[in-house]
């Protein structure tokens, strides 16, 4: 059976609907006291953000030896030097940094450190990873020179953690007398006179071992002293300082023995 037809008067419905004022509408935006429930998540720069940054080309070497390496701007800007170079890029020009005087292998190691926090051969438990490219014996100082080039480039780029790491690896690297001379020549040629952090250990090494090692590389040692008089002076100064300290210790020992014998005579006479 069909339901009886019901007719609704629209005008009557509109009259029974309560009016909503503008003030009541605005009241919907009033604070409810629940706004602080959602935690505030601190923003952080993730590794993906660095990878999203534009690429920068590094032009290393010159003429036929030139090599182009690319790296992300966000990571390169960890270096004050590279950040300054990037800031000077023209708006519509090439994004390339020229490094004609730098070593490509050292530059690659710097990029490896910027991305990974270390470079090959890596450091683990106070020892260096085995490097099959270094001959044994290393008479040319290949391993020492690699770390030394990375050290000087890290100094140029303003990366103190990398220069400290390279310096540590230098002291963990074995070599021969001729290899040490090659390393010393590089240090005294490429580093500032005021850089005692790397120069003083070189001079100290030869000051304490020159009486033995110079016979293994006598001609190389002689050429080194003539080519870099500062090296010879630094080594000689350390040798004389050590000799002076030994003389002072000996004098103190002799004076204490004389004073001790005098006290014994005095006690015997009482």
Residue pairs with C-beta under 8 A, 6 or more apart in sequence:
45 74
49 74
50 72
50 74
50 75
51 72
51 74
52 74
53 72
53 73
53 74
53 75
54 72
54 73
54 95
55 70
55 71
55 72
55 73
55 95
56 70
56 71
56 72
56 73
56 76
56 82
56 86
56 95
56 96
56 97
57 68
57 69
57 70
57 94
57 95
57 96
57 97
58 68
58 69
58 70
58 71
58 96
58 97
58 99
58 107
58 111
59 66
59 67
59 68
59 96
59 97
59 98
59 99
59 100
60 66
60 67
60 68
60 69
60 99
60 100
60 102
60 103
60 104
60 107
61 67
61 99
61 100
61 102
61 104
62 100
65 104
66 100
67 104
68 96
69 104
69 107
69 108
69 111
71 111
71 114
71 115
73 86
73 95
75 114
75 115
76 82
76 83
76 86
76 114
77 83
77 86
78 114
78 159
79 114
79 157
79 158
79 159
80 157
80 158
81 156
81 157
81 158
82 97
82 157
85 97
86 95
86 97
89 95
99 107
102 153
102 156
103 149
103 153
105 146
105 149
106 146
106 149
106 150
106 152
106 153
107 153
109 119
109 120
109 146
109 150
110 119
110 150
110 153
110 154
110 157
110 159
110 162
112 118
112 119
112 120
113 119
113 154
113 159
113 162
113 165
114 159
118 165
119 150
119 165
120 129
120 131
121 128
121 129
121 130
121 131
121 169
122 128
122 129
123 129
123 165
123 168
123 169
123 172
126 172
127 172
128 169
128 172
128 173
131 143
133 142
134 142
134 143
135 142
137 175
137 176
137 179
138 144
138 174
138 175
138 176
138 179
139 176
139 178
139 179
140 178
140 179
140 182
141 175
141 176
141 178
141 179
141 180
141 181
141 182
141 183
141 186
142 179
143 173
143 174
143 175
144 170
144 173
144 175
144 179
144 180
144 182
144 183
145 182
145 183
145 186
147 166
147 167
147 169
147 170
147 173
148 166
148 170
148 183
148 186
148 187
148 190
148 198
149 186
150 162
150 166
151 163
151 166
151 167
151 170
151 198
152 190
152 191
154 160
154 162
154 163
154 166
155 163
155 191
155 195
167 197
167 198
170 183
170 198
171 201
175 183
176 216
176 217
177 213
177 214
177 216
177 217
177 220
177 221
178 216
178 217
178 220
180 205
180 206
180 213
180 217
181 217
181 220
181 221
181 224
183 202
184 202
184 205
184 206
184 224
184 231
185 224
185 227
185 228
187 198
187 199
187 202
188 199
188 202
188 228
188 230
188 231
189 228
191 198
191 199
193 199
193 230
199 234
200 234
202 231
203 231
203 234
203 235
203 237
203 238
204 238
206 213
206 214
206 221
206 231
206 235
207 234
207 235
207 236
207 238
207 239
207 242
208 238
208 242
210 221
210 235
210 239
213 221
214 221
224 231
224 232
225 231
225 232
225 235
226 232
